[in-house]
Amino acid sequence: MSLPRAKLTSNFPGCPVEATLSFLDGKWKGVILFHLMSGTLRELEESGLVSRTVFPVVPPRVDYALTPLGLTLRPVIKALATWGEENVFCLPEGRHLRDVSVASGVPAATVET
């Protein structure tokens, strides 16, 4: 059984891409990095869902955390994740919704990627 990429941080012979991906691998890291770079975290802060703490140190340090209001979204996010796990399938040709045509007569939809 092979180890997940995130566990192989010490041995990447000649492959800087694989080494870099080992640090970005994980369920939420890519999403968090996207939001950090797009400024969305600031919008979440302005909405009161995320708090931002700036520490006056060198190098600069900023911590983000969910506020009590943000934490109330936990069941909503879990419900979205559950629905996605049950109904969305990521295939090489794109993302597809579960085919319910047998039960309901509605064809499965293809989601643009």
C-alpha positions in Angstrom: 0.0 0.0 0.0 1.5 3.4 -1.0 1.6 6.3 1.4 -0.4 9.5 0.6 1.6 12.2 -1.1 1.4 14.4 2.1 3.3 11.7 4.0 6.2 11.5 1.6 7.8 14.9 2.4 11.4 13.6 2.7 12.0 11.7 -0.6 11.2 13.2 -4.0 14.2 12.3 -6.2 14.4 14.9 -9.0 10.8 16.0 -8.9 10.1 19.5 -7.5 6.5 19.4 -8.7 5.8 16.4 -6.6 7.6 17.9 -3.6 5.6 21.1 -3.9 2.3 19.2 -4.2 3.1 17.2 -1.0 2.7 20.5 0.9 -0.5 21.5 -0.9 -2.1 18.1 -0.7 -5.1 17.7 1.5 -8.9 18.1 1.6 -9.0 21.9 2.2 -5.5 23.3 1.6 -6.2 24.2 -2.0 -9.5 25.8 -1.2 -7.9 27.8 1.7 -5.0 29.0 -0.5 -7.5 30.0 -3.3 -9.5 32.1 -0.8 -6.3 33.6 0.6 -5.2 34.7 -2.8 -8.5 35.9 -4.1 -9.3 38.2 -1.1 -12.4 36.1 -0.2 -11.2 35.8 3.4 -11.5 39.6 3.8 -15.1 39.4 2.5 -15.8 36.6 5.0 -14.3 38.8 7.7 -16.4 41.7 6.7 -19.5 39.5 6.9 -18.6 38.4 10.4 -18.0 34.8 9.5 -14.2 34.8 10.0 -12.0 36.7 12.5 -8.6 38.0 11.5 -5.8 38.5 14.1 -2.7 40.3 13.0 0.4 39.8 15.1 3.1 42.6 15.1 6.0 40.3 14.4 8.6 39.8 11.7 7.9 38.0 9.5 4.3 39.1 9.5 1.7 36.6 11.0 -2.0 36.6 10.5 -4.4 34.0 12.0 -7.9 33.4 10.7 -10.6 31.6 12.7 -14.3 31.0 12.4 -16.4 33.3 14.5 -19.3 32.0 16.5 -21.5 33.0 13.6 -19.2 31.2 11.2 -19.3 28.1 13.3 -23.1 28.0 12.8 -22.4 27.1 9.2 -20.8 23.8 10.1 -24.0 21.7 9.7 -24.7 23.5 6.4 -21.3 22.7 5.0 -21.5 19.1 6.3 -24.9 18.7 4.5 -23.4 20.1 1.3 -20.5 17.7 1.6 -22.8 14.7 2.2 -25.0 15.6 -0.8 -21.9 16.0 -3.0 -20.5 12.6 -1.9 -23.8 10.9 -2.7 -24.6 12.7 -5.9 -21.6 14.2 -7.7 -19.0 11.9 -9.4 -15.7 13.3 -10.6 -14.7 11.3 -13.7 -11.9 12.0 -16.2 -14.4 13.4 -18.7 -15.8 15.8 -16.1 -18.1 16.0 -13.1 -21.5 14.2 -13.3 -24.6 14.1 -11.2 -26.0 10.8 -10.0 -28.2 9.2 -12.7 -31.7 9.1 -11.2 -33.4 8.5 -14.5 -34.3 4.9 -13.6 -36.4 6.1 -10.6 -37.6 9.4 -11.8 -37.3 9.5 -15.6 -35.0 12.5 -15.3 -31.7 12.1 -17.1 -28.4 12.7 -15.3 -26.9 16.2 -15.8 -23.4 16.9 -16.8 -21.7 19.7 -14.8 -19.4 22.0 -16.7 -15.8 21.8 -15.4 
